[in-house]
Amino acid sequence: MAPLLATTVVGSYPQPDWLVDRELLRSRLVPRLSANEIWRVPEPYLNEAKDDATLLAIRDMERAGIDIISDGEIRRESYSNHFALALDGIDAENPAEVIGRTGAKTLVPRVVGPIRRSRSIESAEAHFLMRNTNHKTKVTLPGPFTLSQQAVNEHYADEAEVALAYAAVVNAEARELKSAGVDVIQLDEPWLQARPDAAMRFAVPAINRALQGLDGPNVVHLCFGYAELVRDKPSGYSFLPQLADCIADTISIEAAQPKLDLGVLRDLCGKTILLGVLDLGSPEVESAEEVASRIRHGLEFLPAEHLTPAPDCGMKYLPRATAFGKLKALAQGAALVRHELAG
């Protein structure tokens, strides 16, 4: 059973410099198409190298004291393209161009036929994680709204229909992962913040379809973007209270870097909040007391049973030593508050 104020990660952890060209990764937008050029290890050794790097990520999270861990998304080029490009009905060879959430043009796949999932996509990676840890596990999947915004529709009647098609395949994948024994499924939905008008129209029905019939803990994560790529962040979300109507039991938000007004949590009454208490925009490693202070602030708005301390977002762009130090501070800060609550 997870402890009170169980700590977790949002998903990604830094990939080693020997595995990926991190400077190249930083110099470009988050890839929506394949980005084979970032990998330093050639075939046929790449899969073994990814396994080794994944084990390092798992052990780092365990050593840091994190309660619910992921595989660090080490095998992925981005949080979304690993899943998105494995689907049928997608043409990534002849991409289209859209304006991304940072305002820059980016290449994305085209939806040219019915979106279908003809095979398991994250199952092997999930089994690897579960075989190599005794901790509770989390697997992240891109959410249906975000997937619909990262592709150009040339098949369905409208964006809402595209999002529901994505939702069906995400649901199938999530159900399989849950059946395999994964403890927590998280849907990454950062584009809710970037495209609030579209999100208002059809995001919640799509998210609910993606989570339909899913037993156990599930999370919807939304953020302002990786701190490495988005430096100036607003202090409030353009889309958040609406998630009170989704069936997810947990909502994941970043709060540390943007110094979010936590009064917004009142709009999500009844939900567990995965609260970002690590500022990934700062190179400094927080002290345990700094983290504890941010958790205490969250407890002014939430009971401890409904607060899960975490980093603001994925950690893939941080130096590994910094990421490890921040996770250790996260675990120690949560332990301080847990001790206080126990009297």
C-alpha positions as CSV (number, residue, x, y, z in Angstrom):
1,M,0.0,0.0,0.0
2,A,1.4,3.4,-0.9
3,P,2.1,5.7,2.0
4,L,0.4,9.0,2.7
5,L,1.8,11.7,0.3
6,A,3.2,9.0,-1.9
7,T,5.7,10.6,-4.3
8,T,5.9,9.9,-8.0
9,V,7.3,11.2,-11.2
10,V,5.5,12.8,-14.1
11,G,7.1,10.4,-16.6
12,S,10.5,11.2,-18.2
13,Y,13.9,11.0,-16.7
14,P,17.2,12.2,-18.4
15,Q,18.5,9.9,-21.1
16,P,22.3,9.3,-20.7
17,D,24.6,11.3,-23.0
18,W,26.0,8.0,-24.3
19,L,22.6,7.0,-25.5
20,V,21.2,10.2,-27.1
21,D,22.7,13.4,-28.4
22,R,21.3,15.7,-25.8
23,E,22.5,18.9,-27.4
24,L,20.7,17.9,-30.6
25,L,17.6,17.1,-28.5
26,R,17.7,20.6,-26.9
27,S,18.3,22.4,-30.2
28,R,15.0,21.3,-31.7
29,L,11.3,21.2,-31.0
30,V,9.8,18.2,-29.3
31,P,9.6,15.7,-32.2
32,R,6.3,14.6,-33.6
33,L,7.9,12.5,-36.3
34,S,10.7,9.9,-35.9
35,A,13.9,11.4,-34.8
36,N,16.4,8.5,-35.3
37,E,19.2,11.0,-35.5
38,I,19.2,11.6,-31.8
39,W,20.4,8.1,-30.9
40,R,24.2,7.7,-30.5
41,V,24.2,3.9,-30.3
42,P,23.9,2.1,-33.7
43,E,21.8,-0.9,-34.5
44,P,22.0,-3.8,-33.7
45,Y,23.1,-2.6,-30.2
46,L,20.5,0.1,-29.6
47,N,17.8,-2.0,-27.9
48,E,20.3,-3.4,-25.4
49,A,21.6,0.1,-24.7
50,K,18.0,1.3,-24.1
51,D,17.5,-1.5,-21.7
52,D,20.7,-0.6,-19.8
53,A,19.7,3.1,-19.6
54,T,16.2,2.2,-18.5
55,L,17.7,0.2,-15.6
56,L,19.7,3.2,-14.6
57,A,16.6,5.4,-14.5
58,I,14.7,2.8,-12.5
59,R,17.5,2.5,-10.0
60,D,17.9,6.3,-9.7
61,M,14.2,6.6,-8.8
62,E,14.4,3.8,-6.3
63,R,17.6,5.2,-4.7
64,A,16.0,8.7,-4.5
65,G,13.1,7.2,-2.5
66,I,10.3,7.7,-5.0
67,D,7.3,5.6,-4.2
68,I,5.6,5.2,-7.7
69,I,8.1,5.1,-10.5
70,S,8.1,5.0,-14.3
71,D,10.7,3.6,-16.7
72,G,11.9,7.2,-17.4
73,E,10.5,7.0,-20.9
74,I,14.1,6.3,-21.8
75,R,13.2,4.5,-25.1
76,R,11.1,7.4,-26.4
77,E,12.2,10.3,-28.6
78,S,9.3,12.3,-27.1
79,Y,6.4,11.7,-24.8
80,S,4.0,11.2,-27.7
81,N,5.6,10.1,-31.0
82,H,6.5,6.6,-29.8
83,F,2.8,5.8,-29.4
84,A,1.4,8.1,-32.2
85,L,3.6,6.7,-35.0
86,A,2.8,3.1,-34.1
87,L,-0.9,3.5,-35.1
88,D,-2.5,2.5,-38.4
89,G,-4.1,5.3,-40.4
90,I,-1.2,7.6,-39.9
91,D,1.2,8.9,-42.6
92,A,4.4,10.1,-41.2
93,E,6.4,9.7,-44.5
94,N,4.6,12.7,-46.0
95,P,4.1,15.0,-43.1
96,A,2.1,18.2,-42.8
97,E,3.1,21.5,-41.1
98,V,1.3,23.1,-38.2
99,I,2.0,25.9,-35.7
100,G,3.1,24.2,-32.5
101,R,2.3,25.3,-29.0
102,T,5.4,27.5,-28.8
103,G,4.3,29.4,-31.9
104,A,6.9,27.8,-34.2
105,K,6.2,25.7,-37.3
106,T,6.6,22.0,-36.7
107,L,6.1,18.9,-38.9
108,V,3.4,16.4,-37.8
109,P,1.9,13.2,-39.2
110,R,-1.3,13.2,-41.3
111,V,-4.4,11.2,-40.5
112,V,-5.2,9.5,-43.8
113,G,-7.4,6.6,-42.7
114,P,-9.2,5.0,-39.7
115,I,-7.0,5.3,-36.6
116,R,-6.4,1.7,-35.3
117,R,-4.1,0.0,-33.0
118,S,-3.0,-3.3,-34.6
119,R,-0.5,-4.3,-31.8
120,S,0.6,-3.6,-28.3
121,I,2.8,-0.5,-28.2
122,E,4.0,0.0,-24.6
123,S,3.5,-3.5,-23.3
124,A,7.0,-4.8,-23.6
125,E,8.4,-1.7,-21.9
126,A,5.9,-2.0,-19.1
127,H,6.8,-5.6,-18.5
128,F,10.5,-4.7,-18.4
129,L,9.7,-2.1,-15.7
130,M,7.6,-4.4,-13.6
131,R,10.3,-7.2,-13.8
132,N,12.9,-4.8,-12.6
133,T,11.3,-3.1,-9.6
134,N,9.2,-4.0,-6.5
135,H,7.9,-0.4,-6.4
136,K,4.5,0.6,-7.7
137,T,4.6,1.4,-11.4
138,K,3.3,4.1,-13.7
139,V,3.1,4.1,-17.5
140,T,2.3,7.3,-19.4
141,L,0.4,7.6,-22.7
142,P,-0.3,10.6,-24.8
143,G,-3.8,11.8,-24.3
144,P,-6.4,11.8,-27.1
145,F,-6.8,15.6,-27.3
146,T,-3.1,16.2,-27.5
147,L,-2.8,13.5,-30.2
148,S,-5.5,15.2,-32.2
149,Q,-3.6,18.5,-32.1
150,Q,-0.3,16.9,-33.1
151,A,-1.6,15.6,-36.4
152,V,-3.4,17.0,-39.5
153,N,-6.8,15.4,-40.1
154,E,-7.5,14.3,-43.7
155,H,-9.9,11.5,-42.9
156,Y,-12.5,12.3,-40.2
157,A,-15.4,14.7,-40.3
158,D,-13.9,17.1,-37.7
159,E,-11.4,17.4,-34.8
160,A,-13.8,16.0,-32.2
161,E,-14.2,12.8,-34.2
162,V,-10.4,12.5,-34.6
163,A,-10.0,12.9,-30.8
164,L,-12.5,10.2,-30.1
165,A,-10.8,7.8,-32.6
166,Y,-7.5,8.4,-30.8
167,A,-9.3,7.9,-27.5
168,A,-10.4,4.4,-28.5
169,V,-6.9,3.3,-29.2
170,V,-5.5,4.9,-26.1
171,N,-8.2,3.1,-24.1
172,A,-7.3,-0.3,-25.6
173,E,-3.6,0.2,-24.8
174,A,-4.4,1.4,-21.3
175,R,-6.7,-1.5,-20.5
176,E,-4.0,-3.9,-21.7
177,L,-1.4,-2.3,-19.5
178,K,-3.7,-2.4,-16.5
179,S,-4.4,-6.1,-17.1
180,A,-0.6,-6.7,-17.2
181,G,-0.3,-5.2,-13.7
182,V,0.7,-1.6,-14.2
183,D,-0.5,0.3,-11.1
184,V,-1.1,3.8,-12.6
185,I,-1.9,5.0,-16.1
186,Q,-1.3,8.6,-16.9
187,L,-2.6,10.5,-19.9
188,D,-0.3,13.4,-21.0
189,E,-2.5,16.3,-22.2
190,P,-0.3,19.4,-22.3
191,W,-2.2,20.8,-25.3
192,L,-5.3,21.4,-23.2
193,Q,-3.4,24.5,-22.0
194,A,-2.2,25.4,-25.5
195,R,-5.6,25.1,-27.3
196,P,-8.2,25.9,-24.7
197,D,-11.0,26.8,-27.2
198,A,-10.8,23.4,-28.9
199,A,-10.4,21.8,-25.5
200,M,-13.6,23.4,-24.3
201,R,-15.5,21.8,-27.2
202,F,-14.4,18.2,-27.1
203,A,-11.5,17.4,-24.7
204,V,-13.4,16.0,-21.8
205,P,-15.5,13.5,-23.8
206,A,-12.3,12.3,-25.5
207,I,-10.5,11.9,-22.2
208,N,-13.5,10.1,-20.7
209,R,-13.6,7.7,-23.6
210,A,-9.8,7.0,-23.2
211,L,-10.3,6.2,-19.5
212,Q,-13.6,4.2,-20.0
213,G,-13.7,1.0,-17.9
214,L,-10.2,1.6,-16.6
215,D,-9.8,0.2,-13.1
216,G,-7.5,1.7,-10.5
217,P,-5.5,4.9,-10.3
218,N,-5.4,7.1,-13.4
219,V,-4.0,10.5,-14.0
220,V,-4.5,13.3,-16.5
221,H,-1.4,15.5,-16.7
222,L,-1.4,19.0,-18.2
223,C,1.4,21.6,-18.2
224,F,2.8,24.7,-19.8
225,G,5.6,22.8,-21.6
226,Y,9.1,21.6,-20.7
227,A,11.0,24.2,-18.7
228,E,13.9,23.9,-21.1
229,L,11.7,25.1,-24.0
230,V,9.2,27.3,-22.2
231,R,10.9,29.8,-19.8
232,D,8.2,32.3,-19.1
233,K,5.1,30.6,-17.8
234,P,1.7,32.1,-16.8
235,S,0.6,31.8,-13.2
236,G,-2.7,30.3,-14.2
237,Y,-4.1,27.6,-16.5
238,S,-6.4,28.5,-19.4
239,F,-8.1,25.1,-19.1
240,L,-8.3,23.4,-15.7
241,P,-11.6,23.6,-13.9
242,Q,-13.3,21.8,-16.8
243,L,-11.4,18.6,-15.7
244,A,-13.7,18.3,-12.7
245,D,-16.1,16.7,-15.3
246,C,-13.6,14.1,-16.4
247,I,-13.6,10.6,-14.9
248,A,-9.9,10.6,-14.1
249,D,-9.4,10.3,-10.3
250,T,-6.2,12.4,-10.4
251,I,-5.2,15.6,-12.1
252,S,-1.5,16.4,-12.5
253,I,-0.4,20.1,-12.6
254,E,2.8,22.0,-12.5
255,A,2.8,24.6,-9.7
256,A,6.4,25.3,-8.6
257,Q,8.0,27.0,-11.6
258,P,4.9,29.1,-12.6
259,K,4.1,29.8,-8.9
260,L,0.6,28.7,-9.5
261,D,-2.2,30.2,-7.3
262,L,-3.3,27.0,-5.7
263,G,-6.8,28.5,-5.1
264,V,-7.6,26.9,-8.4
265,L,-7.6,23.5,-6.7
266,R,-11.0,24.3,-5.2
267,D,-12.4,23.9,-8.7
268,L,-11.3,20.3,-8.7
269,C,-12.9,19.2,-5.4
270,G,-13.0,15.5,-5.0
271,K,-10.0,14.9,-7.3
272,T,-6.6,13.8,-6.1
273,I,-4.0,16.3,-7.3
274,L,-0.5,15.3,-8.4
275,L,1.1,18.6,-7.4
276,G,4.3,19.8,-9.0
277,V,6.6,20.8,-6.1
278,L,9.9,20.7,-8.1
279,D,10.8,23.7,-10.2
280,L,12.4,22.2,-13.3
281,G,13.3,25.6,-14.7
282,S,15.8,26.2,-11.9
283,P,19.2,24.4,-12.0
284,E,19.3,24.5,-8.2
285,V,18.4,21.4,-6.3
286,E,15.7,22.2,-3.8
287,S,16.3,21.4,-0.1
288,A,14.0,19.0,1.6
289,E,12.5,21.9,3.6
290,E,11.7,23.9,0.4
291,V,9.8,20.9,-1.0
292,A,8.1,20.4,2.3
293,S,7.0,24.0,2.3
294,R,5.4,23.6,-1.1
295,I,3.6,20.5,0.1
296,R,2.3,22.2,3.2
297,H,1.0,25.0,0.9
298,G,-0.9,22.4,-1.1
299,L,-2.3,21.0,2.1
300,E,-4.0,24.3,2.8
301,F,-6.3,23.4,-0.1
302,L,-6.3,19.6,-0.1
303,P,-6.4,16.8,2.4
304,A,-3.2,14.8,2.5
305,E,-5.1,11.7,1.1
306,H,-5.7,13.7,-2.1
307,L,-2.2,15.1,-2.6
308,T,0.6,13.4,-4.5
309,P,3.9,15.3,-4.6
310,A,5.8,15.2,-7.9
311,P,8.0,17.2,-10.2
312,D,6.3,19.9,-12.3
313,C,6.7,18.0,-15.5
314,G,8.9,15.4,-17.2
315,M,12.6,15.7,-16.3
316,K,14.2,14.6,-19.6
317,Y,16.0,17.9,-20.4
318,L,17.7,18.2,-17.0
319,P,21.3,17.0,-16.2
320,R,21.0,13.6,-14.6
321,A,22.7,14.6,-11.4
322,T,20.3,17.5,-11.1
323,A,17.2,15.3,-11.7
324,F,18.4,12.8,-9.1
325,G,19.1,15.5,-6.5
326,K,15.6,17.0,-7.1
327,L,13.9,13.6,-6.8
328,K,15.8,12.9,-3.5
329,A,14.7,16.2,-2.2
330,L,11.1,15.4,-3.2
331,A,11.2,12.1,-1.2
332,Q,12.8,13.8,1.8
333,G,10.4,16.7,1.8
334,A,7.4,14.4,1.6
335,A,8.8,12.4,4.5
336,L,9.2,15.6,6.6
337,V,5.5,16.5,6.1
338,R,4.4,12.9,6.6
339,H,6.2,12.8,9.9
340,E,4.5,16.1,10.9
341,L,1.1,14.8,10.1
342,A,1.8,11.7,12.1
343,G,2.4,13.9,15.1
